């Protein structure tokens, strides 16, 4: 059984934007991803990028690839749409996603 680590790194234009983003994650977004199939999640304030912009990584662990694939198909579209509406490129936020197998 292969566990999946799904990571989203947000680069934000200011500390204020970072704080709003973290509050949004804590106030329900992370719980919705867990309800969609992840079994754990972690929010990490990363070191700033080379330009000094704050970054936040959210890491989710899925017990199987099947659970992750189901999350992507059934839950992610609505959650991503909300994230883009609140923290899309128009707000100066950029997102980067990584997916990997846990060994």
C-alpha atoms as an extended CHARMM CRD file, in Angstrom:
* protein
*
       103  EXT
         1         1  UNK       CA              0.0000000000        0.0000000000        0.0000000000  PROA      1               0.0000000000
         2         2  UNK       CA              1.5570000000        3.2870000000       -1.1430000000  PROA      2               0.0000000000
         3         3  UNK       CA              0.8600000000        6.3970000000        0.8700000000  PROA      3               0.0000000000
         4         4  UNK       CA              0.7100000000        9.6930000000       -0.9930000000  PROA      4               0.0000000000
         5         5  UNK       CA              2.0380000000       13.0570000000        0.1620000000  PROA      5               0.0000000000
         6         6  UNK       CA              0.2890000000       15.9910000000       -1.4990000000  PROA      6               0.0000000000
         7         7  UNK       CA              1.8850000000       19.3890000000       -0.9380000000  PROA      7               0.0000000000
         8         8  UNK       CA              0.6990000000       22.8590000000       -1.8690000000  PROA      8               0.0000000000
         9         9  UNK       CA              3.1530000000       25.7360000000       -1.5300000000  PROA      9               0.0000000000
        10        10  UNK       CA              1.7150000000       29.2440000000       -1.6510000000  PROA      10              0.0000000000
        11        11  UNK       CA              3.9820000000       32.2420000000       -2.2060000000  PROA      11              0.0000000000
        12        12  UNK       CA              2.2480000000       35.3430000000       -0.9150000000  PROA      12              0.0000000000
        13        13  UNK       CA              2.8240000000       39.0660000000       -1.4840000000  PROA      13              0.0000000000
        14        14  UNK       CA              2.8920000000       40.1040000000        2.1930000000  PROA      14              0.0000000000
        15        15  UNK       CA              2.7900000000       38.9080000000        5.7910000000  PROA      15              0.0000000000
        16        16  UNK       CA             -0.8160000000       40.1370000000        5.9690000000  PROA      16              0.0000000000
        17        17  UNK       CA             -1.7660000000       37.9680000000        2.9780000000  PROA      17              0.0000000000
        18        18  UNK       CA              0.0620000000       35.0310000000        4.5960000000  PROA      18              0.0000000000
        19        19  UNK       CA             -1.9100000000       35.4630000000        7.8020000000  PROA      19              0.0000000000
        20        20  UNK       CA             -5.2250000000       35.5920000000        5.8940000000  PROA      20              0.0000000000
        21        21  UNK       CA             -4.2400000000       32.4770000000        3.9370000000  PROA      21              0.0000000000
        22        22  UNK       CA             -3.2760000000       30.5330000000        7.0890000000  PROA      22              0.0000000000
        23        23  UNK       CA             -6.5570000000       31.5620000000        8.7480000000  PROA      23              0.0000000000
        24        24  UNK       CA             -8.4960000000       30.3030000000        5.7140000000  PROA      24              0.0000000000
        25        25  UNK       CA             -6.6240000000       26.9940000000        5.8720000000  PROA      25              0.0000000000
        26        26  UNK       CA             -7.2730000000       26.6490000000        9.6120000000  PROA      26              0.0000000000
        27        27  UNK       CA            -10.9080000000       27.7660000000        9.4110000000  PROA      27              0.0000000000
        28        28  UNK       CA            -12.1010000000       24.8760000000        7.2820000000  PROA      28              0.0000000000
        29        29  UNK       CA            -10.0870000000       24.2470000000        4.1350000000  PROA      29              0.0000000000
        30        30  UNK       CA             -7.7590000000       21.6810000000        5.7070000000  PROA      30              0.0000000000
        31        31  UNK       CA            -10.7230000000       19.9630000000        7.3720000000  PROA      31              0.0000000000
        32        32  UNK       CA            -12.4630000000       19.7260000000        3.9830000000  PROA      32              0.0000000000
        33        33  UNK       CA             -9.4240000000       18.0340000000        2.4370000000  PROA      33              0.0000000000
        34        34  UNK       CA             -9.3450000000       15.5870000000        5.3500000000  PROA      34              0.0000000000
        35        35  UNK       CA            -13.0680000000       14.9430000000        4.8810000000  PROA      35              0.0000000000
        36        36  UNK       CA            -12.2780000000       14.3080000000        1.2070000000  PROA      36              0.0000000000
        37        37  UNK       CA             -9.8350000000       11.5090000000        2.0010000000  PROA      37              0.0000000000
        38        38  UNK       CA             -6.5950000000       12.7250000000        3.5940000000  PROA      38              0.0000000000
        39        39  UNK       CA             -5.8640000000       11.3010000000        7.0140000000  PROA      39              0.0000000000
        40        40  UNK       CA             -3.4970000000       14.0100000000        8.2470000000  PROA      40              0.0000000000
        41        41  UNK       CA             -2.4680000000       17.5280000000        7.3360000000  PROA      41              0.0000000000
        42        42  UNK       CA              0.1680000000       20.0130000000        8.3820000000  PROA      42              0.0000000000
        43        43  UNK       CA              0.5090000000       23.7500000000        7.7330000000  PROA      43              0.0000000000
        44        44  UNK       CA              4.1150000000       24.9780000000        7.6390000000  PROA      44              0.0000000000
        45        45  UNK       CA              5.2970000000       28.5870000000        7.4060000000  PROA      45              0.0000000000
        46        46  UNK       CA              8.3530000000       28.1920000000        5.1850000000  PROA      46              0.0000000000
        47        47  UNK       CA             11.3360000000       30.4890000000        4.9760000000  PROA      47              0.0000000000
        48        48  UNK       CA             10.6980000000       33.3870000000        2.5750000000  PROA      48              0.0000000000
        49        49  UNK       CA             11.5510000000       32.9500000000       -1.0920000000  PROA      49              0.0000000000
        50        50  UNK       CA             14.7030000000       34.6450000000       -2.5010000000  PROA      50              0.0000000000
        51        51  UNK       CA             12.6900000000       37.8540000000       -3.0830000000  PROA      51              0.0000000000
        52        52  UNK       CA             11.6220000000       37.8930000000        0.5910000000  PROA      52              0.0000000000
        53        53  UNK       CA              7.9960000000       36.8930000000       -0.0140000000  PROA      53              0.0000000000
        54        54  UNK       CA              6.3650000000       34.7260000000        2.6650000000  PROA      54              0.0000000000
        55        55  UNK       CA              5.5450000000       31.1120000000        1.7960000000  PROA      55              0.0000000000
        56        56  UNK       CA              3.2360000000       28.5250000000        3.3310000000  PROA      56              0.0000000000
        57        57  UNK       CA              3.2800000000       24.7950000000        2.6380000000  PROA      57              0.0000000000
        58        58  UNK       CA              0.2630000000       22.6540000000        3.3530000000  PROA      58              0.0000000000
        59        59  UNK       CA              1.0200000000       18.9460000000        3.3760000000  PROA      59              0.0000000000
        60        60  UNK       CA             -1.6340000000       16.2310000000        3.2310000000  PROA      60              0.0000000000
        61        61  UNK       CA             -1.1260000000       12.4970000000        3.6460000000  PROA      61              0.0000000000
        62        62  UNK       CA             -3.4320000000       10.0400000000        1.8840000000  PROA      62              0.0000000000
        63        63  UNK       CA             -3.3560000000        6.3590000000        2.9170000000  PROA      63              0.0000000000
        64        64  UNK       CA             -3.5890000000        5.1100000000       -0.6710000000  PROA      64              0.0000000000
        65        65  UNK       CA             -3.2720000000        6.3840000000       -4.2290000000  PROA      65              0.0000000000
        66        66  UNK       CA             -6.9160000000        5.4580000000       -4.7310000000  PROA      66              0.0000000000
        67        67  UNK       CA             -8.0310000000        7.7880000000       -1.9320000000  PROA      67              0.0000000000
        68        68  UNK       CA             -5.9190000000       10.5840000000       -3.3950000000  PROA      68              0.0000000000
        69        69  UNK       CA             -7.2880000000       10.0060000000       -6.8960000000  PROA      69              0.0000000000
        70        70  UNK       CA            -10.8550000000       10.0480000000       -5.5250000000  PROA      70              0.0000000000
        71        71  UNK       CA            -10.1080000000       13.3080000000       -3.7030000000  PROA      71              0.0000000000
        72        72  UNK       CA             -8.7700000000       14.8500000000       -6.9210000000  PROA      72              0.0000000000
        73        73  UNK       CA            -11.8070000000       13.7360000000       -8.9280000000  PROA      73              0.0000000000
        74        74  UNK       CA            -14.5930000000       14.4370000000       -6.4300000000  PROA      74              0.0000000000
        75        75  UNK       CA            -13.4570000000       17.1060000000       -3.9570000000  PROA      75              0.0000000000
        76        76  UNK       CA            -10.4990000000       19.0470000000       -5.3130000000  PROA      76              0.0000000000
        77        77  UNK       CA            -12.2760000000       20.9480000000       -8.1140000000  PROA      77              0.0000000000
        78        78  UNK       CA            -14.5760000000       22.8670000000       -5.7390000000  PROA      78              0.0000000000
        79        79  UNK       CA            -11.8580000000       23.4110000000       -3.1270000000  PROA      79              0.0000000000
        80        80  UNK       CA             -9.3760000000       24.6440000000       -5.7310000000  PROA      80              0.0000000000
        81        81  UNK       CA            -11.9840000000       26.9700000000       -7.2200000000  PROA      81              0.0000000000
        82        82  UNK       CA            -12.5810000000       28.5310000000       -3.8000000000  PROA      82              0.0000000000
        83        83  UNK       CA             -8.8310000000       28.9110000000       -3.2540000000  PROA      83              0.0000000000
        84        84  UNK       CA             -8.3890000000       30.5850000000       -6.6410000000  PROA      84              0.0000000000
        85        85  UNK       CA            -11.2920000000       32.9290000000       -5.9460000000  PROA      85              0.0000000000
        86        86  UNK       CA             -9.7940000000       34.0300000000       -2.6130000000  PROA      86              0.0000000000
        87        87  UNK       CA             -6.0510000000       33.6730000000       -3.3030000000  PROA      87              0.0000000000
        88        88  UNK       CA             -5.6270000000       33.5040000000       -7.0620000000  PROA      88              0.0000000000
        89        89  UNK       CA             -3.0520000000       35.2630000000       -9.2290000000  PROA      89              0.0000000000
        90        90  UNK       CA             -5.1900000000       38.4190000000       -9.1270000000  PROA      90              0.0000000000
        91        91  UNK       CA             -4.2410000000       38.7400000000       -5.4260000000  PROA      91              0.0000000000
        92        92  UNK       CA             -0.5090000000       38.3160000000       -6.0260000000  PROA      92              0.0000000000
        93        93  UNK       CA             -0.4680000000       34.7470000000       -4.6990000000  PROA      93              0.0000000000
        94        94  UNK       CA              1.1150000000       31.8990000000       -6.6340000000  PROA      94              0.0000000000
        95        95  UNK       CA              0.5750000000       28.2020000000       -5.9010000000  PROA      95              0.0000000000
        96        96  UNK       CA              2.7880000000       25.2150000000       -6.6060000000  PROA      96              0.0000000000
        97        97  UNK       CA              1.7020000000       21.6030000000       -6.0790000000  PROA      97              0.0000000000
        98        98  UNK       CA              3.8140000000       18.4730000000       -5.5890000000  PROA      98              0.0000000000
        99        99  UNK       CA              2.7100000000       14.8710000000       -5.2610000000  PROA      99              0.0000000000
       100       100  UNK       CA              4.9290000000       12.0380000000       -4.0790000000  PROA      100             0.0000000000
       101       101  UNK       CA              4.9450000000        8.5010000000       -2.7440000000  PROA      101             0.0000000000
       102       102  UNK       CA              6.0230000000        8.0660000000        0.8590000000  PROA      102             0.0000000000
       103       103  UNK       CA              8.7950000000        5.4880000000        1.2150000000  PROA      103             0.0000000000
